[in-house]
Amino acid sequence: MLSKATLTLGLSQTIAWASSYYLPAVLAAPIARDLGTSTSTVYAGFSWALLVAAPLAPVSGKLIDRFGGRAVLMITSLLFAMGMVALASVSSMLSLFLAWTVMGIAMGCGLYDAAFAALVYHQGQNARKAIAGITLIGGFASTIGWPLSAWMEFQWGWRQACLGWAAIHLLLGLPLNAMFSKPGKAAVASPEALEAGTSPEDKKSVSLGTTVLLSAVFATSYFSSVAMAAHLPALLQAVGVTMVASVAAGALIGPAQVAGRLLEIWVMKNRNPIWSARMAAFGHPLGVMTLLSMGPGVAPAFALLHGLGNGVMTIVRGTLPLAYFGVHGYGEKQGWLVIPTRVVSALAPYAVGLALDAWGAATWWLTLGLSTTALLALFWLRAPRSA
């Protein structure tokens, strides 16, 4: 049974993801036509938003560590609404990039990393189940966001669709974040208590090497995730899969991600999160090796393996740092940890597009190499004390 905190954050995160990461797939083309520019220019604005978001994770994390998540997440609801209104009002390239800048600030402070920090602030080491729960709900963001954006654009136009999302943030997202948890006693010990030695489990010492390896694991594994989201049909067609079969295989990734998250909640919940991470990191390379060795007919198997791993890795991005770092200062530490991941999310679609043009099917070896590196790094890491 999902708790109130999990349900409210899960729903608000679904709105946030649906109106940010999943928005350009539907609205980029009509925006480009209206502004008399290329679709790639609109996507460049989105990539700029991701770069703007990258350095903000430690900032929002530190604020949440100090004040809790409710106020920060409520402010991001307002920022998302402002960003959508700004997008609805664009008339030039300058205003387009300014609008994406506002969206980038909202994304940097209001997506999963902030939600994870908020849960840790209020639930401490018990946050693992709730982290898995909100990613389970948020996994339906594209399922809800794409049809809703398309319907609003068809009925009213893309500008009104943006205004519709602004209204959803104000009328649903803001109240949901407000319901999350009122300010009160945090599960995290105060700095004074830590210095006095009264709560040693709140603070753990982690070497720089472990921190760097964790950051590299998340960045390299996320490269493959973003690459598949942006280029999967083209990548599959490069190895002989038909367009229809590519789309059908891609449709399996979402359900596989949800299945992976259910597996984490029901089966892996009492295991050290390092094992969940290793299992997750194994999904993409196993899928690629299966595809390259057995041919186009196993494209669905690749999609299922990739989706299972990707679904669990989203949870691991919150739970593994918690196991290594403890709850004290979790938001800021995890924020620094994911900066490379956010930069990768901005650059990966462009990099893989260039690789596809230059290498064709050999691009699979790029994602295979990076994801295998993440897997090996996870086996190199010493398991943290169980959360």
Backbone torsions as a table, in degrees:
resi	resn	phi	psi	omega
1	MET	NA	130.0	-178.9
2	LEU	-78.0	138.0	177.6
3	SER	-76.0	166.8	177.7
4	LYS	-59.8	-43.0	-179.6
5	ALA	-61.6	-43.4	179.6
6	THR	-64.5	-44.1	-177.5
7	LEU	-65.7	-47.3	-177.5
8	THR	-66.9	-44.3	178.2
9	LEU	-67.7	-38.4	178.9
10	GLY	-61.0	-43.4	179.2
11	LEU	-68.8	-41.6	179.3
12	SER	-67.7	-34.2	176.4
13	GLN	-68.7	-35.4	176.4
14	THR	-60.0	-43.9	178.0
15	ILE	-63.6	-44.4	-177.4
16	ALA	-63.1	-46.4	-179.7
17	TRP	-68.4	-41.6	-177.8
18	ALA	-62.0	-33.1	-175.8
19	SER	-97.1	5.7	179.7
20	SER	-126.7	-78.8	-178.0
21	TYR	-60.0	-36.7	-174.0
22	TYR	-97.4	5.7	-179.4
23	LEU	-75.2	-47.5	-174.5
24	PRO	-61.3	-30.0	-178.1
25	ALA	-57.7	-30.1	-178.5
26	VAL	-101.1	-39.8	-171.1
27	LEU	-99.7	-10.4	-177.1
28	ALA	-59.5	-44.8	-177.1
29	ALA	-64.5	-50.6	178.2
30	PRO	-64.1	-34.7	176.1
31	ILE	-62.1	-45.5	-179.2
32	ALA	-62.1	-43.4	179.5
33	ARG	-61.5	-42.9	-177.2
34	ASP	-68.0	-36.2	-177.7
35	LEU	-88.5	-5.8	-180.0
36	GLY	69.3	37.2	179.3
37	THR	-130.0	-175.3	-179.5
38	SER	-90.9	156.8	175.8
39	THR	-61.7	-35.1	-179.9
40	SER	-62.9	-29.6	177.5
41	THR	-68.3	-39.7	176.9
42	VAL	-64.1	-41.1	177.1
43	TYR	-66.9	-30.6	175.5
44	ALA	-63.7	-37.4	175.1
45	GLY	-63.2	-39.8	177.4
46	PHE	-65.0	-42.3	176.9
47	SER	-62.0	-37.7	176.5
48	TRP	-61.8	-40.1	178.0
49	ALA	-61.2	-39.3	179.1
50	LEU	-66.1	-37.1	177.3
51	LEU	-68.6	-38.6	175.8
52	VAL	-61.2	-38.6	-176.8
53	ALA	-68.8	-29.7	-170.0
54	ALA	-53.9	-53.5	-174.8
55	PRO	-79.1	-1.6	-175.5
56	LEU	-86.6	-14.6	-177.9
57	ALA	-57.9	-45.4	178.5
58	PRO	-65.7	-31.6	-179.5
59	VAL	-65.9	-52.7	179.8
60	SER	-65.5	-36.9	178.6
61	GLY	-61.3	-42.4	179.9
62	LYS	-65.6	-39.7	177.6
63	LEU	-63.0	-40.7	179.3
64	ILE	-68.4	-38.9	176.5
65	ASP	-57.0	-33.1	-175.0
66	ARG	-91.4	-39.8	-171.1
67	PHE	-115.8	-6.3	-174.3
68	GLY	90.6	171.8	-171.5
69	GLY	-89.8	-19.6	-170.4
70	ARG	-60.0	-52.3	-176.7
71	ALA	-65.1	-43.2	-178.8
72	VAL	-62.4	-44.8	-178.1
73	LEU	-69.5	-33.8	175.6
74	MET	-64.7	-41.0	177.9
75	ILE	-63.2	-38.1	179.7
76	THR	-67.5	-31.0	174.0
77	SER	-59.7	-42.2	177.7
78	LEU	-66.3	-39.3	178.7
79	LEU	-65.4	-41.0	176.5
80	PHE	-60.6	-44.0	179.0
81	ALA	-62.1	-43.0	177.5
82	MET	-62.3	-41.7	178.9
83	GLY	-63.1	-40.1	179.1
84	MET	-67.8	-39.3	176.0
85	VAL	-63.6	-40.5	178.1
86	ALA	-63.4	-41.4	177.3
87	LEU	-63.3	-40.1	179.9
88	ALA	-64.8	-19.1	-174.1
89	SER	-103.6	2.0	-173.1
90	VAL	-66.3	144.0	178.2
91	SER	-136.6	-1.5	-178.0
92	SER	-153.5	171.9	178.7
93	MET	-64.6	-37.9	179.5
94	LEU	-61.8	-48.0	-179.0
95	SER	-68.0	-30.5	177.0
96	LEU	-63.3	-46.8	-178.6
97	PHE	-71.5	-31.4	175.0
98	LEU	-65.7	-40.1	178.0
99	ALA	-63.7	-41.7	178.3
100	TRP	-68.5	-26.1	175.5
101	THR	-64.1	-44.8	177.3
102	VAL	-62.3	-42.7	177.8
103	MET	-62.1	-38.4	179.1
104	GLY	-63.0	-40.3	177.3
105	ILE	-62.5	-43.7	178.9
106	ALA	-63.7	-43.4	-179.9
107	MET	-66.1	-38.3	-179.3
108	GLY	-65.0	-26.8	-175.0
109	CYS	-112.4	-4.3	-169.7
110	GLY	-132.4	10.0	179.1
111	LEU	-100.5	-157.4	-168.8
112	TYR	-52.2	-42.5	-174.9
113	ASP	-59.9	-40.0	177.5
114	ALA	-68.5	-39.9	178.8
115	ALA	-64.2	-40.5	177.4
116	PHE	-60.7	-45.4	-179.5
117	ALA	-62.5	-38.5	179.1
118	ALA	-63.8	-41.8	179.3
119	LEU	-65.9	-41.0	179.6
120	VAL	-65.4	-39.0	179.2
121	TYR	-58.3	-41.9	-174.2
122	HIS	-92.2	-23.7	-174.1
123	GLN	-119.7	-7.3	177.8
124	GLY	60.5	-138.9	-178.0
125	GLN	-66.4	-11.5	178.8
126	ASN	-84.6	5.8	-174.2
127	ALA	-78.0	-11.1	-172.9
128	ARG	-56.4	-46.9	-178.9
129	LYS	-63.9	-40.2	-179.7
130	ALA	-67.5	-37.9	176.9
131	ILE	-59.9	-45.1	177.3
132	ALA	-62.4	-38.6	-177.7
133	GLY	-65.1	-42.5	-178.5
134	ILE	-71.2	-31.1	176.0
135	THR	-71.5	-30.0	175.8
136	LEU	-62.8	-46.4	178.3
137	ILE	-68.4	-45.4	-178.8
138	GLY	-63.9	-18.5	177.9
139	GLY	-62.4	-14.4	179.1
140	PHE	-94.8	11.3	-177.1
141	ALA	-60.3	-44.5	179.5
142	SER	-70.6	-36.1	179.5
143	THR	-60.5	-36.3	178.9
144	ILE	-89.6	-43.2	-171.2
145	GLY	-68.7	-46.0	-177.8
146	TRP	-61.4	-51.0	178.7
147	PRO	-63.4	-38.3	-178.1
148	LEU	-67.7	-44.0	176.7
149	SER	-61.1	-43.2	-179.5
150	ALA	-64.5	-40.3	-179.7
151	TRP	-66.1	-44.9	179.7
152	MET	-65.0	-39.2	179.0
153	GLU	-65.9	-39.8	179.8
154	PHE	-67.9	-40.0	-176.8
155	GLN	-75.6	-41.3	-168.6
156	TRP	-127.5	-16.2	-175.0
157	GLY	106.3	162.6	-173.5
158	TRP	-68.6	-33.6	179.2
159	ARG	-64.2	-43.6	179.0
160	GLN	-69.1	-29.6	175.4
161	ALA	-63.6	-41.3	176.8
162	CYS	-63.1	-41.8	177.3
163	LEU	-65.1	-34.1	176.3
164	GLY	-62.2	-42.0	177.3
165	TRP	-66.9	-36.2	176.1
166	ALA	-59.9	-43.0	178.9
167	ALA	-64.7	-38.8	179.2
168	ILE	-63.1	-40.0	177.2
169	HIS	-63.1	-40.9	-177.2
170	LEU	-75.6	-38.9	-173.6
171	LEU	-89.5	-24.0	-179.2
172	LEU	-120.5	-52.9	-176.0
173	GLY	-61.6	-46.8	-179.2
174	LEU	-62.6	-49.8	177.7
175	PRO	-62.5	-35.3	178.9
176	LEU	-64.1	-44.5	177.9
177	ASN	-66.6	-33.4	177.6
178	ALA	-67.4	-29.0	-180.0
179	MET	-80.8	-11.4	-171.3
180	PHE	-54.7	-61.8	-179.9
181	SER	-167.6	126.3	176.9
182	LYS	-71.9	150.8	178.6
183	PRO	-55.6	136.2	-180.0
184	GLY	-171.1	-154.5	-178.6
185	LYS	-68.6	125.8	179.1
186	ALA	-84.2	156.0	174.7
187	ALA	-77.8	-14.6	-177.7
188	VAL	-89.0	132.8	178.2
189	ALA	-67.9	148.6	178.0
190	SER	-69.5	159.0	176.1
191	PRO	-57.1	-36.1	-179.2
192	GLU	-64.5	-40.0	179.3
193	ALA	-66.1	-38.2	178.8
194	LEU	-64.2	-44.2	-179.4
195	GLU	-63.8	-32.2	179.4
196	ALA	-78.6	-8.1	178.0
197	GLY	78.7	19.2	-176.8
198	THR	-86.0	-12.9	-178.4
199	SER	-141.4	66.5	-173.6
200	PRO	-64.2	-26.4	-177.7
201	GLU	-72.7	-15.3	179.9
202	ASP	-72.7	-21.3	-172.9
203	LYS	-130.4	126.9	-178.6
204	LYS	-124.0	146.1	179.4
205	SER	-92.8	125.3	-178.4
206	VAL	-126.4	134.4	-178.7
207	SER	-71.0	158.3	177.4
208	LEU	-61.8	-38.2	179.6
209	GLY	-60.6	-41.7	178.0
210	THR	-64.2	-42.0	179.5
211	THR	-62.3	-44.8	179.8
212	VAL	-64.0	-43.0	179.3
213	LEU	-62.9	-43.3	178.0
214	LEU	-59.8	-45.6	179.7
215	SER	-61.4	-41.6	179.1
216	ALA	-65.8	-38.6	178.3
217	VAL	-59.6	-49.3	-177.7
218	PHE	-65.7	-40.0	-178.5
219	ALA	-67.6	-46.2	-177.2
220	THR	-69.5	-38.9	178.1
221	SER	-68.9	-35.8	-179.9
222	TYR	-71.3	-27.1	175.5
223	PHE	-56.6	-47.3	-180.0
224	SER	-64.9	-38.7	-179.8
225	SER	-62.7	-48.4	-178.8
226	VAL	-68.1	-37.9	178.5
227	ALA	-60.1	-42.8	179.3
228	MET	-66.9	-40.1	-179.7
229	ALA	-62.5	-35.8	-175.3
230	ALA	-89.0	-31.9	-167.4
231	HIS	-132.3	13.4	-173.4
232	LEU	-56.2	-48.6	180.0
233	PRO	-56.5	-44.2	-179.6
234	ALA	-66.7	-38.6	178.9
235	LEU	-64.9	-41.8	178.6
236	LEU	-68.2	-39.8	178.3
237	GLN	-64.9	-28.8	179.3
238	ALA	-65.3	-22.3	177.3
239	VAL	-106.3	16.3	171.4
240	GLY	100.6	4.9	177.1
241	VAL	-78.6	137.8	179.2
242	THR	-70.7	162.7	-179.6
243	MET	-61.1	-44.6	-179.1
244	VAL	-62.8	-44.4	179.8
245	ALA	-67.3	-32.2	178.0
246	SER	-64.9	-44.6	179.4
247	VAL	-65.4	-41.1	179.5
248	ALA	-63.5	-41.7	178.2
249	ALA	-64.4	-43.3	179.3
250	GLY	-59.4	-33.5	-179.6
251	ALA	-66.6	-17.2	-180.0
252	LEU	-81.1	-17.3	-173.8
253	ILE	-65.5	-44.2	-179.8
254	GLY	-57.9	-54.7	177.0
255	PRO	-58.8	-35.7	178.7
256	ALA	-65.8	-37.1	177.1
257	GLN	-63.0	-43.2	178.2
258	VAL	-63.9	-40.7	178.4
259	ALA	-62.2	-40.7	177.6
260	GLY	-62.3	-40.3	179.8
261	ARG	-69.2	-36.5	174.9
262	LEU	-64.8	-38.6	176.1
263	LEU	-60.1	-41.6	178.3
264	GLU	-64.6	-41.8	-177.5
265	ILE	-68.7	-42.9	-171.6
266	TRP	-92.4	-36.0	-171.6
267	VAL	-103.9	-42.8	-172.3
268	MET	-96.5	3.9	-170.3
269	LYS	-60.7	-28.5	-177.8
270	ASN	-102.7	4.0	178.1
271	ARG	-91.9	155.0	175.0
272	ASN	-58.1	133.0	-175.2
273	PRO	-61.7	-15.6	177.3
274	ILE	-62.9	-31.6	179.1
275	TRP	-73.3	-36.0	173.3
276	SER	-62.8	-40.6	179.6
277	ALA	-63.8	-44.1	179.8
278	ARG	-64.4	-42.0	177.4
279	MET	-61.7	-43.4	-179.7
280	ALA	-64.0	-43.4	-177.8
281	ALA	-68.6	-19.9	-179.8
282	PHE	-77.7	-21.2	-173.1
283	GLY	-60.5	-52.4	-175.4
284	HIS	-67.0	-50.6	-179.5
285	PRO	-61.7	-37.1	177.2
286	LEU	-64.0	-41.2	178.2
287	GLY	-63.6	-42.2	-179.8
288	VAL	-66.4	-44.0	179.5
289	MET	-62.9	-37.2	176.3
290	THR	-64.2	-44.7	-179.1
291	LEU	-64.6	-46.4	-176.0
292	LEU	-71.6	-29.3	-178.0
293	SER	-87.6	-28.9	-173.6
294	MET	-110.4	-12.5	172.0
295	GLY	96.6	-178.8	-172.1
296	PRO	-58.1	-26.9	-176.2
297	GLY	-65.4	-17.7	-178.4
298	VAL	-101.8	18.8	177.5
299	ALA	-54.7	-40.5	176.8
300	PRO	-60.6	-36.5	178.7
301	ALA	-64.5	-40.6	176.2
302	PHE	-59.3	-47.0	-177.3
303	ALA	-60.0	-41.0	-179.6
304	LEU	-66.9	-44.3	-179.6
305	LEU	-66.1	-44.6	178.4
306	HIS	-62.1	-45.4	-178.5
307	GLY	-63.8	-41.9	177.7
308	LEU	-58.6	-48.6	-179.7
309	GLY	-64.5	-42.5	-177.7
310	ASN	-65.8	-37.7	179.4
311	GLY	-63.2	-43.0	179.7
312	VAL	-71.9	-36.8	-177.8
313	MET	-62.6	-31.7	176.8
314	THR	-60.7	-40.9	177.6
315	ILE	-68.8	-44.1	-177.5
316	VAL	-58.6	-32.4	179.6
317	ARG	-60.6	-22.5	175.7
318	GLY	-98.3	-38.3	-171.6
319	THR	-84.1	-34.1	-178.2
320	LEU	-68.3	-44.5	173.5
321	PRO	-59.6	-34.4	177.8
322	LEU	-62.5	-41.8	179.8
323	ALA	-67.5	-35.9	-179.0
324	TYR	-79.8	-45.4	-170.3
325	PHE	-93.7	-19.8	-172.4
326	GLY	80.0	-177.6	-172.7
327	VAL	-87.0	-25.7	-176.7
328	HIS	-71.9	122.0	-179.7
329	GLY	71.8	17.4	-175.5
330	TYR	-57.7	-45.9	-175.3
331	GLY	-58.6	-47.3	-179.2
332	GLU	-68.7	-43.6	-178.8
333	LYS	-63.8	-44.5	179.4
334	GLN	-66.7	-32.4	176.9
335	GLY	-61.9	-45.4	176.3
336	TRP	-63.2	-35.8	-176.7
337	LEU	-64.0	-34.4	-172.5
338	VAL	-96.3	1.6	178.1
339	ILE	-56.4	-49.3	177.8
340	PRO	-58.9	-35.3	178.5
341	THR	-62.6	-41.4	180.0
342	ARG	-69.2	-36.4	176.0
343	VAL	-64.3	-43.3	178.2
344	VAL	-59.7	-40.8	-179.3
345	SER	-62.4	-27.1	178.1
346	ALA	-81.1	-34.6	-172.2
347	LEU	-96.9	-24.4	-173.6
348	ALA	-59.3	-45.6	-179.3
349	PRO	-58.0	-42.0	179.7
350	TYR	-67.3	-43.8	-178.4
351	ALA	-63.5	-43.2	-179.6
352	VAL	-70.6	-33.4	174.9
353	GLY	-60.8	-43.6	176.6
354	LEU	-63.5	-41.8	179.9
355	ALA	-63.5	-40.7	178.2
356	LEU	-61.1	-42.8	179.2
357	ASP	-63.7	-37.1	-174.8
358	ALA	-88.7	-37.0	-170.9
359	TRP	-113.7	-19.8	-177.0
360	GLY	65.2	-128.8	-176.1
361	ALA	-61.9	-24.7	-179.9
362	ALA	-65.3	-12.3	177.1
363	THR	-60.0	-27.2	177.6
364	TRP	-58.0	-32.2	-179.6
365	TRP	-67.8	-27.1	176.3
366	LEU	-65.3	-51.2	-179.3
367	THR	-68.5	-34.3	177.2
368	LEU	-63.9	-44.4	-179.2
369	GLY	-63.6	-44.8	-178.6
370	LEU	-67.9	-42.6	-178.9
371	SER	-69.2	-34.0	175.6
372	THR	-67.0	-36.9	175.3
373	THR	-60.0	-42.7	177.3
374	ALA	-61.8	-41.6	-179.8
375	LEU	-63.5	-45.9	179.8
376	LEU	-63.8	-38.5	178.7
377	ALA	-63.0	-37.1	179.6
378	LEU	-68.1	-33.0	176.1
379	PHE	-77.1	-22.6	175.9
380	TRP	-74.0	-34.9	-178.2
381	LEU	-66.6	139.7	172.7
382	ARG	-75.7	135.9	-178.4
383	ALA	-60.8	136.6	177.0
384	PRO	-74.3	164.9	171.5
385	ARG	-61.9	136.7	-174.7
386	SER	-58.3	138.6	179.0
387	ALA	-73.2	NA	NA
